[in-house]
Amino acid sequence: MAVDRLLTVSQVAELLGTTVRFPRRLIEERRITFVKVGRHVRIPEAAVHAFVQEHTVAPVPAARSRLRSVA
């Protein structure tokens, strides 16, 4: 059984490129999986990747312009 690496809130913030306030809010709102180790909170690395995957927005293909050139 492969054990997923547990990250601190600071490590998650660095990975996401945010302040520590953002992952703390995700934890408080129960929007990301986390583990309580005593009074410490850890987030599985796979949960961070899953969160990013779920919230990734695909680009919209550019629509062709209906206007014709006048030249």
N, CA, C and O atoms as a MOPAC input file, in Angstrom:
PM7 MOZYME 1SCF
protein

 N      0.85100 1    -1.18600 1     0.00000 1
 C      0.00000 1     0.00000 1     0.00000 1
 C      0.89200 1     1.24300 1     0.00000 1
 O      1.75200 1     1.39600 1     0.86700 1
 N      0.68200 1     2.11900 1    -0.96900 1
 C      1.45700 1     3.35300 1    -1.05800 1
 C      0.84800 1     4.39700 1    -0.12600 1
 O     -0.36000 1     4.63400 1    -0.14300 1
 N      1.68600 1     5.00500 1     0.67200 1
 C      1.22200 1     6.02700 1     1.60700 1
 C      1.40700 1     7.38800 1     0.95100 1
 O      2.48800 1     7.72000 1     0.46500 1
 N      0.33700 1     8.16300 1     0.94900 1
 C      0.37300 1     9.50200 1     0.37100 1
 C      1.09700 1    10.45500 1     1.32500 1
 O      0.92700 1    10.37100 1     2.54100 1
 N      1.88500 1    11.33900 1     0.77900 1
 C      2.61500 1    12.31100 1     1.59600 1
 C      1.63900 1    13.31700 1     2.20000 1
 O      0.77500 1    13.84600 1     1.50100 1
 N      1.77700 1    13.58000 1     3.49500 1
 C      0.92900 1    14.55100 1     4.17400 1
 C      1.65500 1    15.89400 1     4.22600 1
 O      2.80100 1    15.98100 1     4.66400 1
 N      0.96400 1    16.93500 1     3.76900 1
 C      1.55700 1    18.26300 1     3.68900 1
 C      0.99900 1    19.16900 1     4.77600 1
 O     -0.15100 1    19.02500 1     5.19300 1
 N      1.82000 1    20.09800 1     5.22500 1
 C      1.35400 1    21.10800 1     6.17000 1
 C      0.56400 1    22.16000 1     5.40600 1
 O      0.60000 1    22.20300 1     4.17600 1
 N     -0.14200 1    22.99500 1     6.13200 1
 C     -0.90800 1    24.07700 1     5.52200 1
 C      0.03700 1    25.01300 1     4.75500 1
 O     -0.30000 1    25.48200 1     3.66800 1
 N      1.19600 1    25.27900 1     5.31300 1
 C      2.17800 1    26.14200 1     4.65400 1
 C      2.66200 1    25.52600 1     3.34300 1
 O      2.80800 1    26.22800 1     2.34200 1
 N      2.90800 1    24.22900 1     3.34500 1
 C      3.35900 1    23.54700 1     2.12700 1
 C      2.28200 1    23.57900 1     1.04700 1
 O      2.58600 1    23.75100 1    -0.13300 1
 N      1.02900 1    23.41200 1     1.44900 1
 C     -0.08000 1    23.46500 1     0.49400 1
 C     -0.20100 1    24.86900 1    -0.08500 1
 O     -0.41000 1    25.03100 1    -1.28800 1
 N     -0.07000 1    25.88000 1     0.76200 1
 C     -0.13400 1    27.26300 1     0.29300 1
 C      0.97200 1    27.53500 1    -0.72200 1
 O      0.73600 1    28.17900 1    -1.74400 1
 N      2.16200 1    27.05100 1    -0.44400 1
 C      3.27900 1    27.24600 1    -1.36600 1
 C      3.02700 1    26.50300 1    -2.68200 1
 O      3.30800 1    27.02900 1    -3.75900 1
 N      2.50300 1    25.29700 1    -2.59300 1
 C      2.21300 1    24.49900 1    -3.77700 1
 C      1.16300 1    25.17700 1    -4.66200 1
 O      1.25700 1    25.14400 1    -5.88900 1
 N      0.16600 1    25.79100 1    -4.02500 1
 C     -0.89700 1    26.46600 1    -4.76800 1
 C     -0.54200 1    27.90100 1    -5.14200 1
 O     -1.22700 1    28.52000 1    -5.95600 1
 N      0.51500 1    28.42300 1    -4.55400 1
 C      0.90600 1    29.80200 1    -4.83700 1
 C     -0.01700 1    30.80700 1    -4.17100 1
 O     -0.30400 1    31.86600 1    -4.72900 1
 N     -0.48200 1    30.46800 1    -2.96800 1
 C     -1.39600 1    31.34400 1    -2.23700 1
 C     -0.82400 1    31.61400 1    -0.84100 1
 O      0.25900 1    31.14100 1    -0.49600 1
 N     -1.56200 1    32.37100 1    -0.06400 1
 C     -1.20000 1    32.55700 1     1.33900 1
 C     -1.76800 1    31.37800 1     2.12600 1
 O     -2.58100 1    30.62000 1     1.59800 1
 N     -1.35000 1    31.21700 1     3.37800 1
 C     -1.85200 1    30.10700 1     4.20100 1
 C     -3.33600 1    30.26300 1     4.52000 1
 O     -3.99500 1    29.29900 1     4.91100 1
 N     -3.85100 1    31.45500 1     4.35700 1
 C     -5.25900 1    31.69400 1     4.65200 1
 C     -6.17700 1    30.88300 1     3.73000 1
 O     -7.23000 1    30.41200 1     4.15900 1
 N     -5.77700 1    30.72100 1     2.46100 1
 C     -6.62000 1    29.99100 1     1.50900 1
 C     -6.78200 1    28.52000 1     1.87500 1
 O     -7.91800 1    28.05500 1     1.96600 1
 N     -5.69100 1    27.74900 1     2.09400 1
 C     -5.90700 1    26.34900 1     2.49600 1
 C     -6.61500 1    26.21900 1     3.84700 1
 O     -7.37200 1    25.27100 1     4.05800 1
 N     -6.37700 1    27.15300 1     4.75200 1
 C     -7.09300 1    27.11300 1     6.04100 1
 C     -8.59500 1    27.28400 1     5.82100 1
 O     -9.40400 1    26.64000 1     6.49000 1
 N     -8.96600 1    28.15800 1     4.87400 1
 C    -10.38000 1    28.35300 1     4.57200 1
 C    -10.96900 1    27.09700 1     3.92500 1
 O    -12.10500 1    26.72400 1     4.21900 1
 N    -10.20100 1    26.44300 1     3.04300 1
 C    -10.66800 1    25.19900 1     2.43200 1
 C    -10.93600 1    24.14800 1     3.50000 1
 O    -11.91800 1    23.41000 1     3.42300 1
 N    -10.06500 1    24.08600 1     4.49000 1
 C    -10.23900 1    23.12700 1     5.59600 1
 C    -11.47100 1    23.48400 1     6.41600 1
 O    -12.29400 1    22.62000 1     6.71600 1
 N    -11.59400 1    24.74800 1     6.77400 1
 C    -12.71600 1    25.19300 1     7.60700 1
 C    -14.05500 1    24.93300 1     6.91600 1
 O    -15.03000 1    24.55800 1     7.56800 1
 N    -14.10300 1    25.13300 1     5.59600 1
 C    -15.34200 1    24.94900 1     4.83800 1
 C    -15.52100 1    23.50400 1     4.37300 1
 O    -16.48600 1    23.19100 1     3.67500 1
 N    -14.58500 1    22.61600 1     4.76300 1
 C    -14.62400 1    21.19000 1     4.41300 1
 C    -14.65500 1    20.99000 1     2.89500 1
 O    -15.36500 1    20.11900 1     2.39200 1
 N    -13.87600 1    21.80800 1     2.16700 1
 C    -13.82300 1    21.71100 1     0.70700 1
 C    -12.62400 1    20.89700 1     0.23000 1
 O    -12.46600 1    20.68100 1    -0.97200 1
 N    -11.77000 1    20.43700 1     1.16100 1
 C    -10.61800 1    19.62200 1     0.81600 1
 C    -10.44200 1    18.56400 1     1.90900 1
 O    -10.74400 1    18.80900 1     3.07700 1
 N     -9.95800 1    17.40500 1     1.52000 1
 C     -9.71400 1    16.33100 1     2.48100 1
 C     -8.52800 1    16.69700 1     3.36300 1
 O     -7.51200 1    17.18900 1     2.87200 1
 N     -8.65400 1    16.45800 1     4.65600 1
 C     -7.54300 1    16.72500 1     5.56500 1
 C     -7.50500 1    15.68300 1     6.66700 1
 O     -8.47300 1    14.95600 1     6.88800 1
 N     -6.37000 1    15.62000 1     7.35700 1
 C     -6.15200 1    14.65200 1     8.42500 1
 C     -5.77400 1    15.41700 1     9.68300 1
 O     -4.92900 1    16.31100 1     9.64100 1
 N     -6.39600 1    15.06700 1    10.80100 1
 C     -6.01700 1    15.65200 1    12.09200 1
 C     -5.02000 1    14.71300 1    12.75400 1
 O     -5.31600 1    13.54100 1    12.98800 1
 N     -3.85300 1    15.23000 1    13.05000 1
 C     -2.82500 1    14.47600 1    13.76600 1
 C     -2.61900 1    15.21100 1    15.09000 1
 O     -1.84100 1    16.16100 1    15.17600 1
 N     -3.33100 1    14.75400 1    16.11300 1
 C     -3.33400 1    15.50700 1    17.36300 1
 C     -3.99500 1    16.84600 1    17.10900 1
 O     -5.14200 1    16.90500 1    16.66600 1
 N     -3.27600 1    17.92200 1    17.38900 1
 C     -3.82500 1    19.25200 1    17.11100 1
 C     -3.33600 1    19.80500 1    15.78200 1
 O     -3.67300 1    20.92800 1    15.40700 1
 N     -2.54500 1    19.01800 1    15.07400 1
 C     -2.00300 1    19.44500 1    13.79100 1
 C     -2.92600 1    19.00800 1    12.65500 1
 O     -3.60900 1    17.98900 1    12.74900 1
 N     -2.93400 1    19.78900 1    11.59400 1
 C     -3.74100 1    19.48000 1    10.41800 1
 C     -2.79600 1    19.21200 1     9.26000 1
 O     -1.87500 1    19.99000 1     9.01100 1
 N     -3.02200 1    18.11400 1     8.55300 1
 C     -2.22000 1    17.75600 1     7.38800 1
 C     -3.15900 1    17.46500 1     6.22900 1
 O     -4.27300 1    16.97800 1     6.42100 1
 N     -2.69400 1    17.77100 1     5.02200 1
 C     -3.49600 1    17.56300 1     3.82600 1
 C     -2.75400 1    16.58900 1     2.92000 1
 O     -1.59900 1    16.83600 1     2.57100 1
 N     -3.39600 1    15.48500 1     2.52900 1
 C     -2.74000 1    14.54100 1     1.62500 1
 C     -2.42100 1    15.22100 1     0.28800 1
 O     -3.22400 1    15.99000 1    -0.24100 1
 N     -1.24200 1    14.92400 1    -0.24100 1
 C     -0.81800 1    15.53800 1    -1.49800 1
 C     -1.80600 1    15.21500 1    -2.62200 1
 O     -2.07000 1    16.05500 1    -3.48200 1
 N     -2.34200 1    14.01100 1    -2.61000 1
 C     -3.31600 1    13.62100 1    -3.63700 1
 C     -4.57800 1    14.48100 1    -3.56400 1
 O     -5.19600 1    14.76000 1    -4.59200 1
 N     -4.96400 1    14.90300 1    -2.35900 1
 C     -6.14800 1    15.75400 1    -2.20100 1
 C     -5.92000 1    17.12300 1    -2.82500 1
 O     -6.84100 1    17.71000 1    -3.39300 1
 N     -4.69600 1    17.63200 1    -2.72200 1
 C     -4.36900 1    18.93300 1    -3.32700 1
 C     -4.45900 1    18.81000 1    -4.84800 1
 O     -5.04500 1    19.66400 1    -5.51300 1
 N     -3.87400 1    17.74300 1    -5.39200 1
 C     -3.91500 1    17.54400 1    -6.84300 1
 C     -5.35500 1    17.33500 1    -7.33100 1
 O     -5.72700 1    17.82800 1    -8.39600 1
 N     -6.15900 1    16.60800 1    -6.55500 1
 C     -7.56300 1    16.39100 1    -6.91600 1
 C     -8.33400 1    17.70800 1    -6.88900 1
 O     -9.16600 1    17.96000 1    -7.76000 1
 N     -8.05800 1    18.54600 1    -5.88900 1
 C     -8.72100 1    19.84600 1    -5.77900 1
 C     -8.40100 1    20.70300 1    -7.00200 1
 O     -9.28900 1    21.32500 1    -7.58400 1
 N     -7.13100 1    20.72800 1    -7.38300 1
 C     -6.72000 1    21.51200 1    -8.55600 1
 C     -7.39200 1    20.96600 1    -9.81000 1
 O     -7.87700 1    21.73700 1   -10.63800 1
 N     -7.42400 1    19.64900 1    -9.95600 1
 C     -8.04300 1    19.02600 1   -11.13000 1
 C     -9.52500 1    19.36100 1   -11.21700 1
 O    -10.02900 1    19.67200 1   -12.29700 1
 N    -10.23000 1    19.30100 1   -10.08400 1
 C    -11.66600 1    19.58200 1   -10.05900 1
 C    -11.97600 1    21.03300 1   -10.40800 1
 O    -13.03600 1    21.32700 1   -10.96100 1
 N    -11.05900 1    21.93800 1   -10.08900 1
 C    -11.31300 1    23.36000 1   -10.29500 1
 C    -10.57900 1    23.94300 1   -11.50200 1
 O    -10.49700 1    25.16000 1   -11.66700 1
 N    -10.05000 1    23.05800 1   -12.33500 1
 C     -9.38900 1    23.51800 1   -13.55200 1
 C    -10.44600 1    23.76200 1   -14.61500 1
 O    -11.29900 1    22.91300 1   -14.87000 1
 N    -10.37700 1    24.92700 1   -15.22600 1
 C    -11.34400 1    25.32800 1   -16.25000 1
 C    -10.66800 1    25.22400 1   -17.60900 1
 O     -9.61100 1    25.81200 1   -17.83800 1
 N    -11.28900 1    24.47100 1   -18.50200 1
 C    -10.74200 1    24.29200 1   -19.85100 1
 C    -10.98400 1    25.56000 1   -20.67600 1
 O    -12.00100 1    26.23100 1   -20.50200 1
 N    -10.05800 1    25.88100 1   -21.56300 1
 C    -10.25100 1    27.07400 1   -22.39200 1
 C    -11.38500 1    26.86500 1   -23.39500 1
 O    -11.65500 1    25.74200 1   -23.82100 1
 N    -12.03100 1    27.94900 1   -23.75700 1
 C    -13.11400 1    27.91000 1   -24.73100 1
 C    -12.50500 1    28.19300 1   -26.09600 1
 O    -11.74200 1    29.14800 1   -26.24300 1
 N    -12.82700 1    27.38000 1   -27.09800 1
 C    -12.27700 1    27.63900 1   -28.42900 1
 C    -12.73700 1    29.00100 1   -28.93700 1
 O    -13.88800 1    29.39100 1   -28.73700 1
 N    -11.84500 1    29.70900 1   -29.58400 1
 C    -12.16900 1    31.03800 1   -30.09300 1
 C    -13.20600 1    30.92300 1   -31.20200 1
 O    -13.07000 1    30.10900 1   -32.11500 1
 N    -14.23300 1    31.73900 1   -31.11000 1
 C    -15.28500 1    31.74500 1   -32.12700 1
 C    -14.79500 1    32.54800 1   -33.32600 1
 O    -14.11900 1    33.56700 1   -33.18000 1
 N    -15.14800 1    32.07400 1   -34.49900 1
 C    -14.76900 1    32.81400 1   -35.71000 1
 C    -15.60900 1    34.06500 1   -35.80000 1
 O    -16.80600 1    34.04800 1   -35.51000 1
 N    -15.00000 1    35.11100 1   -36.19000 1
 C    -15.69900 1    36.38500 1   -36.32700 1
 C    -16.69500 1    36.32600 1   -37.47800 1
 O    -16.38600 1    35.79200 1   -38.54300 1
 N    -17.86200 1    36.86100 1   -37.27100 1
 C    -18.88300 1    36.89500 1   -38.33200 1
 C    -18.69100 1    38.08000 1   -39.26600 1
 O    -19.27100 1    38.13000 1   -40.35000 1
 N    -17.87700 1    39.02700 1   -38.83600 1
 C    -17.65900 1    40.21700 1   -39.65000 1
 C    -16.69700 1    39.90600 1   -40.78800 1
 O    -15.69800 1    39.21000 1   -40.60400 1
 N    -17.00900 1    40.42200 1   -41.94200 1
 C    -16.12900 1    40.23500 1   -43.09200 1
 C    -15.18600 1    41.42100 1   -43.18900 1
 O    -15.51900 1    42.52800 1   -42.76800 1
 N    -14.02500 1    41.18500 1   -43.73800 1
 C    -13.10500 1    42.30600 1   -43.91800 1
 C    -13.63600 1    43.19600 1   -45.05000 1
 O    -14.24200 1    42.70700 1   -46.00300 1
 N    -13.40500 1    44.47700 1   -44.93400 1
 C    -13.93100 1    45.43900 1   -45.88600 1
 C    -12.94500 1    45.76900 1   -46.99900 1
 O    -13.29700 1    46.47900 1   -47.94100 1
 N    -11.76000 1    45.28600 1   -46.90900 1
 C    -10.75700 1    45.65800 1   -47.90600 1
 C    -10.90500 1    44.92800 1   -49.19100 1
 O    -10.12600 1    45.14500 1   -50.11900 1

